């Protein structure tokens, strides 16, 4: 193996926009992704990282000075830390910080829109323009409707927890800036149900993203396809050429250490004009009802995100006690 040859990570950067699936300040500094992400799990981890100590002390001091309902103060601190961490990360990258709206609002369009607007305003107060932020929303039908409103206001959205083609198309038709189909979680479900793919081209998560990518290009959708939730470098390599790929630091390190050849796997085809019927609320619901994997993974994904948010709030409350 020729160590002087470009690493697979360097080669991948030529084919896809590489995003770091982490809020780890040092990892982002070291790996230099274009974009990064922040969410309650990552913010909770940040509570123990020295680089965020000053930010955390400042927000806890703010909280101690507030009167009124303690739960409301704790929720506000969670929001302030989320945006504070996001603002610090934005200084390390040329692109955007994906910032997650509370998962417990996943089925409430109006509350999701309100929280997204609040985050954008909070970023602006910290000197981060809205074109540096992606608002991350779970791709429930209510989330899709929230994205439709936010995109119309010029607030770009990342629709996450994508497991089904109708879900993906609904997001694109709503004008979502970006979608995150979850490669690894799709594979997990099939493996748990006794269906282990024979090879990487049969991996159901890889096949799903390839299909969505091809369909978006065919229909001329501008929505960015960002493969997410990877279990192996093989899954990432199988999607080389996808618009964006969001990758955990450990898998980025593995790609950086590998100097083998990385061929392009996804190439945008020409758009094919056609009379494509839009996805309706009823069509969306029917598609999810008929897809056990997507229905289960969307629902458990929201539960996991909400649990992480409550854990972050509990952690803040404990520090304030």
Order of alpha helices (4+ residues) and beta strands (2+ residues): alpha-beta-alpha-beta-alpha-alpha-alpha-beta-alpha-beta-alpha-beta-alpha-beta-alpha-alpha-beta-alpha-beta-alpha-alpha-alpha
